[in-house]
Amino acid sequence: MQIYLDYSATTPPRPEAIAVMQAVLTQYWGNPSSLHEWGGRAATVLEQARMQVASLINAPAESIIFTSGGTEADNLAIMGIARQYSQPQHIIISQVEHPAITEPVKLLEQWGWQVTRLPVDTQGRVNPLELKAALRSNTVLVSIIYGQSEVGTLQPIESLCRIAHMHGALFHTDAVQVAGRLPIDVQQLPIDLLSLSSHKIYGPQGTGALYVRPGIEIVPLLLGGGQESRRRSGTESVPIIAGFGVAAELAAQEMTLETPRLIQLRDRLFDLLSNTPYLIPTGDQTSRLPHHVSFCLAYTDENNITGKTIVRQLNLAGIAISSGSACQSGKLSPSPILSAMGYTPQQALGAIRLTLGRDTTTADIDWTAIVLKQVLHRLIPKLTCASCS
């Protein structure tokens, strides 16, 4: 029996997306910038996908820029705004951002930009009042992640966005984990820039998108042929973008039924593991991604176990989960996300994440809970047998 519970890392491309990619590769393989019939057919496929992705967040099609993925979309949002200024300005992010945000911001800091990293509470949420206090006259951009991939916490995006706008700053959010799982309507939610990723919603890897509200200018990162309305040069990969489009359309259609199902499974897994010694739930338990379950291990003298150890043990049992800690330069280091939330380095090293998806069943959840308890019982002998039953 094999169970995949790492849908926040990537999702399997759905058959409909694979089918359209195969059709494009064999029938619509022209360069969409070419003026002849072959190019025209590819351009039609490209614009169809643009409309499908735009519809997922209720955006106009022309506001969608296709990228190589969520990382490039985040970089384009940050640097595309920052490079408009001849002198360094001020930017605000949170302490729980994805590296696709934190790394370009570090580069801006080296260039003389002022950076404020907003703290979060023990649930990983930003206090809107902290944002209000941090805004300055030269704040040009606020970037706050919508749904945190490691601990599942959803931010109060609407409040944060409106506060930024009241002070004249643009607002960007990384919505990679949220799109396709929770409704997003950029006509109602006044976000200026929003990042998306195909392979988080059962589309192919290698493509994503940045939504840019009409009227907002960005400086391109890539220069060349001027594709994507001169905002992202490079011949578009029409097959995988077509797969992205189909995945986005189907995600929008299925969300009404799929999201409540995932929430039910998520809460069931939390409940089944609620009495497990040493296992501490992380993230906000109510304002949370619908598919996301996460824990860290309470550290004691008898327990010096990392999340990676648990990942390996579950993998041996045929269950795929992920760890919240990262291995950098060959050394295991605590998660900066959990550290920002107040967890000790030992607790942060013991983080695990289980994320659910379209193929996850109740039986999968029940079996995973049993196996995880058994693994912890073997690793931590002081666990009572009752907790492992």
Helices and strands as residue ranges (DSSP letters): E 3-4, H 15-27, H 37-56, G 61-63, E 64-67, H 70-82, E 90-94, H 99-110, E 114-118, H 128-134, E 139-143, H 157-166, E 170-174, E 193-197, G 198-200, E 208-212, H 227-230, H 238-272, E 279-281, E 292-297, H 307-316, E 319-320, E 322-323, E 326-328, E 331-333, H 336-340, H 345-349, E 352-355, H 362-379, G 385-388
